[in-house]
Amino acid sequence: MRVEDLFVVKSTGKDAFTEMARVAESIRLGTRLPNGRCLKEELSVEEKDAAETYIMKKLIPEIREASKAKSRKLELSYEQEKLFNQLLLEHVYVEFHKYNKAQHLSQKDKTYEVSTFIDIQAKAAFRDYLIEERGLPVNTIQNMSLVSTAVAEIAMDKEIR
């Protein structure tokens, strides 16, 4: 079986990535696709790996773009950017089956672009980056995030730039 035959939408827009997420979920969790197929039961290990690889190849340009933008914003060195990019790839891979699933959306009637999903994963990847880079515990990183958000809000209220 050709991997491309699993997908109805052939582009790389929101609909195509939503369909890819459904396929990833069917492979990983055994859910049924709209056409009734369960890919976890139906595909061989090699076919499952090929489908996951195909999906990640489609996602990599979007992930690279988000990674570079975040790295520039944070002024990361080349080595730091490599570590952050690797962590972001891992986060997107692990969480991608949740993309545009109703139970994982904050607004149930709205779907999101893949870039929004990747930005959310970039925040989680950056948290992991700080943990790995600085050797800080998770709760310290979370407290730093809360303080940073509070300072930004106060600065906005006081119109400080």
C-alpha positions as CSV (number, residue, x, y, z in Angstrom):
1,M,0.0,0.0,0.0
2,R,1.2,3.5,-0.9
3,V,1.1,5.9,2.1
4,E,-0.3,8.7,-0.1
5,D,-3.4,6.5,-0.7
6,L,-4.4,7.0,3.0
7,F,-5.1,10.7,2.5
8,V,-8.0,12.2,0.6
9,V,-6.7,15.8,0.9
10,K,-3.4,16.1,-0.9
11,S,-2.4,19.7,-0.1
12,T,-0.7,21.0,3.1
13,G,-3.4,23.3,4.5
14,K,-5.5,23.1,7.6
15,D,-7.8,20.4,6.2
16,A,-4.9,18.2,5.1
17,F,-3.1,18.4,8.4
18,T,-6.4,17.7,10.2
19,E,-6.8,14.6,8.1
20,M,-3.1,13.6,8.8
21,A,-3.8,14.0,12.5
22,R,-6.8,11.6,12.2
23,V,-4.6,9.1,10.5
24,A,-1.9,9.4,13.2
25,E,-4.6,8.9,15.9
26,S,-5.9,5.9,14.1
27,I,-2.5,4.4,13.9
28,R,-1.5,5.2,17.5
29,L,-4.8,4.8,19.4
30,G,-6.9,2.6,17.1
31,T,-9.7,5.0,16.5
32,R,-11.8,4.7,13.4
33,L,-11.5,7.1,10.5
34,P,-14.6,8.6,9.0
35,N,-14.6,5.9,6.3
36,G,-14.7,3.2,9.1
37,R,-11.1,2.0,8.8
38,C,-8.9,1.3,11.9
39,L,-5.3,1.7,10.7
40,K,-3.8,0.3,14.0
41,E,-5.4,-3.1,13.1
42,E,-5.2,-2.9,9.4
43,L,-1.6,-1.7,8.7
44,S,1.7,-3.6,9.2
45,V,4.4,-2.1,11.4
46,E,6.3,-1.0,8.3
47,E,3.2,0.7,6.8
48,K,2.6,2.5,10.1
49,D,6.1,3.8,10.2
50,A,5.9,4.9,6.6
51,A,2.7,6.8,7.3
52,E,4.2,8.5,10.4
53,T,7.3,9.4,8.4
54,Y,5.2,10.9,5.6
55,I,3.2,13.0,8.1
56,M,6.4,14.3,9.7
57,K,7.9,15.2,6.4
58,K,4.9,17.3,5.6
59,L,5.2,19.0,9.1
60,I,8.9,19.7,9.0
61,P,8.8,22.9,7.0
62,E,6.2,24.3,9.4
63,I,8.2,23.2,12.4
64,R,11.4,24.7,11.0
65,E,9.8,28.0,10.4
66,A,8.4,28.2,13.9
67,S,11.7,27.1,15.4
68,K,13.7,29.7,13.5
69,A,11.2,32.4,14.5
70,K,11.3,31.5,18.1
71,S,15.1,31.1,18.1
72,R,15.5,34.6,16.6
73,K,13.1,36.1,19.1
74,L,15.0,34.5,22.0
75,E,18.4,35.1,20.4
76,L,19.6,31.5,20.7
77,S,23.0,30.4,19.6
78,Y,23.4,27.8,16.9
79,E,23.8,25.0,19.4
80,Q,20.9,26.2,21.5
81,E,18.7,26.4,18.4
82,K,19.6,22.8,17.5
83,L,18.5,21.6,20.9
84,F,15.3,23.7,20.8
85,N,14.5,22.4,17.3
86,Q,15.0,18.8,18.4
87,L,12.7,19.3,21.4
88,L,10.1,21.0,19.2
89,L,10.2,18.1,16.7
90,E,9.7,15.6,19.6
91,H,6.7,17.6,21.0
92,V,5.0,17.9,17.7
93,Y,5.5,14.2,16.9
94,V,4.1,13.1,20.3
95,E,1.1,15.5,20.3
96,F,0.2,15.7,16.6
97,H,-2.7,13.2,16.8
98,K,-4.5,15.8,19.0
99,Y,-4.4,18.5,16.4
100,N,-7.9,19.9,15.8
101,K,-9.6,17.2,17.9
102,A,-12.7,18.6,19.7
103,Q,-11.7,17.4,23.2
104,H,-8.3,19.2,22.9
105,L,-9.6,22.5,21.6
106,S,-10.3,25.5,23.9
107,Q,-13.2,26.6,21.5
108,K,-15.0,23.5,20.4
109,D,-16.5,25.0,17.3
110,K,-13.2,26.4,15.9
111,T,-10.3,24.6,14.3
112,Y,-6.8,26.0,14.1
113,E,-4.0,26.3,11.6
114,V,-1.1,24.0,12.0
115,S,1.1,27.0,12.8
116,T,-0.9,27.7,15.9
117,F,-0.6,24.1,17.0
118,I,3.1,24.3,16.5
119,D,3.4,27.6,18.4
120,I,1.7,25.9,21.4
121,Q,4.1,23.0,21.1
122,A,7.0,25.5,20.9
123,K,6.1,26.9,24.3
124,A,6.2,23.4,25.8
125,A,9.5,22.7,24.0
126,F,11.0,25.9,25.3
127,R,10.0,25.0,28.8
128,D,11.8,21.6,28.3
129,Y,14.7,23.5,26.7
130,L,15.1,25.6,29.9
131,I,14.9,22.6,32.1
132,E,17.6,20.8,30.1
133,E,19.8,23.8,29.5
134,R,19.7,25.3,33.0
135,G,19.0,22.2,35.0
136,L,16.0,23.8,36.8
137,P,13.0,21.9,38.1
138,V,9.7,22.2,36.3
139,N,8.0,24.2,39.0
140,T,10.7,26.8,38.9
141,I,10.2,27.2,35.2
142,Q,6.5,27.5,35.6
143,N,6.9,30.2,38.3
144,M,9.3,32.1,36.0
145,S,6.6,32.0,33.4
146,L,4.0,33.4,35.8
147,V,6.3,36.2,36.9
148,S,7.2,37.1,33.3
149,T,3.5,37.2,32.4
150,A,2.6,39.4,35.4
151,V,5.5,41.8,34.7
152,A,4.3,42.1,31.0
153,E,0.7,42.8,32.1
154,I,1.8,45.4,34.7
155,A,4.0,47.1,32.1
156,M,1.1,47.2,29.7
157,D,-1.2,48.6,32.3
158,K,1.3,51.3,33.3
159,E,2.1,51.9,29.6
160,I,5.8,51.2,30.2
161,R,7.8,50.2,27.1
